[in-house]
Amino acid sequence: MSDPVDDLENGVVLAELGGYGDGPYCAKHGAGAALVMLGTYIVDPSDNVPYPEAFVFKPDRSRYMPYLLKHVAAARTGGSKVGISVATVEISHTLDFLSAAEAAGADYVSLCAHSSMEMFVREGLGEQLCRRENAALLKEWASAILEGVNIPVIFKIGLTEPAETVDAVHILASIGIPVVHINIRQCKPESEGLDVLRELSGVCQCLISGGGIQDVEGARRVLAAGADAIAIGTAAMKDPALCGHVQEILREDVSIML
Ligand SMILES: Cc1cc2nc3c(=O)[nH]c(=O)nc-3n(C[C@H](O)[C@H](O)[C@H](O)COP(=O)(O)O)c2cc1C
């Protein structure tokens, strides 16, 4: 049987689109991709989370389990593997939601570790989690998630300070996180994010990267810089056929190389 992480090699990922990316949306906009990401979902007990209501759950499995069963099944009708992304300020809430996602049939689970929302940042989470001063917290969360689920774990981080980003990916890889997703913001030839990808090539089992990819050229540039798979968000919202189209061409590129 093939390794689910290796299956992402040269793959297209429909990136998380909070407020949009539920099951039916992912099936449509990620059809033909290697992986579609549901969410990000926020799990929090408060009543005023500043986020689209349909993507916020109380920390109560009886509330999100029916949703997860329905939306994982719906996402799968697009023919792609299905991942689910979460963000919380309590590790116990993250672990319960991700193990429910696994029980609902998800293939991958992901922690959104790049949000700039104040509710995460003030706890040293979100985009702060990849700062050097929060390395102990990053290790704690990564280890707990790895122990808590049996399917591949993705950490999604943003490009903060390049050296800190590189350190964070090394930390995640050393703990055994198999997949890291970096949003490099833009994939133009002069993007500093491409330099970061070059530095990170081969560090973790699978590096997904996206940011401004709108076509096959952008996807090829990100792969050539060192990513193993590419992610598309905004452009897939505008063109639901884009992920499948890019995936088809990347598969042809691989068969030409073989
Ligand atoms: C409307 C919208 C909602 C997004 N929501 C999330 C989210 O919930 N979680 C997340 O990790 N990233 C989220 N992102 C970031 C995307 O997943 C993606 O990483 C980023 O937009 C860069 O890729 P792109 O340039 O192809 O859009 C969102 C982006 C957009 C445009």
The ligand as an ORCA input file, in Angstrom:
! r2SCAN-3c Opt
* xyz 0 1
  C     -11.299     33.729      1.663
  C     -10.099     33.049      2.243
  C     -10.243     32.300      3.402
  C      -9.126     31.657      3.941
  N      -9.278     30.916      5.061
  C      -8.236     30.214      5.560
  C      -8.398     29.382      6.669
  O      -9.475     29.274      7.233
  N      -7.328     28.679      7.118
  C      -6.102     28.765      6.508
  O      -5.176     28.078      6.940
  N      -5.916     29.571      5.460
  C      -6.946     30.276      4.963
  N      -6.772     31.066      3.874
  C      -5.449     31.088      3.220
  C      -5.458     30.123      2.045
  O      -5.704     28.805      2.477
  C      -4.119     30.155      1.293
  O      -3.097     29.578      2.087
  C      -3.695     31.572      0.923
  O      -4.813     32.326      0.461
  C      -2.590     31.581     -0.131
  O      -2.981     30.928     -1.290
  P      -3.673     31.691     -2.525
  O      -2.803     32.845     -2.863
  O      -3.742     30.650     -3.600
  O      -5.035     32.117     -2.076
  C      -7.853     31.754      3.317
  C      -7.734     32.527      2.160
  C      -8.830     33.153      1.616
  C      -8.660     33.962      0.359
*
